């Protein structure tokens, strides 16, 4: 699934959130922007993660989110950040993705966190895809993120969405990059 296969308008009709999505794997999720009142759900999602998932996302063995960091994840500056969450039918947070736009306004870094039970089921792909579409609307040209070599699911997701992969020169990690200007969305 390359991004150009999706319509840019799909799921973004005049802020029609939450938007119901059926992933390629048949999982029904509801996607909407992250809100400040999501802090407790994000903490619960974090506590459900395996140590490996935490390490893959944060590159460190973090035990818990301090309140000030948790607040940073749910209080979004809409001028420079795009953050979406996926919820199940009961309102439980399955994952979230964000794109943070740099000061030059044309480059951005992505981050994604998906609960262990939902990894590889299309939830992360839907979240990141929709963040990229919104980033393109904000005139962002290039989005990148760092991924550990052993995080094969994230590397596969990057390939699925059309990111290029290169080894970071100064670290044991890959950099995934996508040029949004070349996308037909």
N, C-alpha and C positions, 0 to 999 in steps of 0.2 A: 504494500500500500504506500505509494508515494503521495505526497501532499497534493500534487496537482490533480489527483483523481477525485478529490473532495471539492464540493462547492463551497466557496467562501461564505455564502449566505446560510448554509445549513446550520441551524441551531443558534443563529444570532439575530432573529427577527425582533427588532425593537426591544432589546433587553428581555426577551422572553425566557427568563430563568425561573425556576430550574428547567433545564432542557433535558428531556428524556432521550437517551441514547442506547441503542443496542450495539454492543461491540461486535467485531468480526467473529468473536468466539461465542456470541449469543448472550452475553451478560448484560442485563438491563441496569443502567446507572442513570443518575440525575447529576448533571454538571451545572455548576453555578459559580459565581465569583466567591472568593474567600471573604468572610466577614469577621469583624472583631469578636462576635459571640461564638466563633468556631474554636476558641482556645481549648475548651475542655475536650471537644472531639479530637482535636489534633494531639493533645496529650494522651488520650486513650489510644489513638492510632500508633503513636510512638511507643507506648508501653506494650503494644501487641507485636512489635517487630522483633525479629531474631537479632542477635548480636551481629551476624553477618550483614543483614540488611542495613542496620545502623552504620556499620563500618563502610559499606559500599556508598552510602549517601553522604556521610559526614567525614569520611576518611579518618575517623577516630572512634574509639570505643566509648561513646557517650552513654551514661546511665539514665539521665533524665534531662528534660528541658528546664533550665532556670526560667522563672517567670518573665524576665526581661527579654530573653531570646524568643520565648513562645509568643509574647506580644508582638515582637518584630515580624514574625511569620504571619500574623493575622491582621495587623494594622497596615494596610497597603496604601502607599502613595501612588495614586492612579496615574500621575504624570510620568512616573518612572518604573512602575511595576505592574505586571499582569499576573494574577494569581487565581487559579481555578481549583475547585475541589470536586471530587466525585463522591456521591452518596448512594447508598443502597435504598431499597424501598422503605426501610424503616428509619432512614435518616442517619445511619451510621456512616462515618467518613471512611472511604476506601482508599483514598489517596489525594494528593494535591500536586500541582505543578505550578511553577512560576517562571517568569522571564523578567529579569532585572535589566532595565535599559541604562547603559552607561552615559556619562556626561556628554559625550559627543552626539548622542541621540540616534546614532546609526548602528551601534554595536550593542549586543546584549548577551547576558549569560543566563542559561536555563538551569533549573533545578527540578527534581521530581522525586516524590516519595510515594510509594504504593505499598499497602499492607501485604504481608507475605502471602496470604491466601489469594490475593488478587493479581499477583505478578504473573505475567505471561498470558493474561486473559483479555488483553486489549484495553484495560482501564487506563494504563499509563499512556498508551498510544493516543487514545481519545483526548486525554488531558493535555498532553504536550502538543498535539496537532492543533487544538483549539487555541492554545497560548500562542503558537507560531502564527496562526491566522490573524489574531489580534495584534501581534507585534508587527506584522506586515502592514496592517492598517495604520499603525502609528509611524510608518515610514522607517522602521528598523530594516537595515540591510543584511546584517550578519548576526547569527545567534550561535553561541558556542557553549560547551560545557566540558568539564573534565570527568573522566571515567577511569576507574581502576581496571587493569587488564583482566582480572578474574571476575569482573562484573559482566558476565557474558550475556545476561538478559538485557542489560542496558545497551550494550554494544549492538545486540541484534535489533533492539528497538530503534536505535539511531540509523542503522542500515535500512530498516523498513521504511522510515520516514524520509530517507534521502540525504542524511548527514554524511559527510566525508570524515574519515578517521585517520588521524596521524599520531604518531608517538610524540609526546611532549619531550623536548630536548633535555630538560633539566630535572625530570622526575620519572618515576615508574608509573606513568599513567598515559592514557590517550586523551586527545582533545577531539571532540566531535564538533563539527562546524557545518552550518547550512547557510547558503546565501539565499535569502528570501526574495531578492530581486528576480531570480530566475524561475521562481515558482509561478505556476499558472493557476492561481486561486482567486 
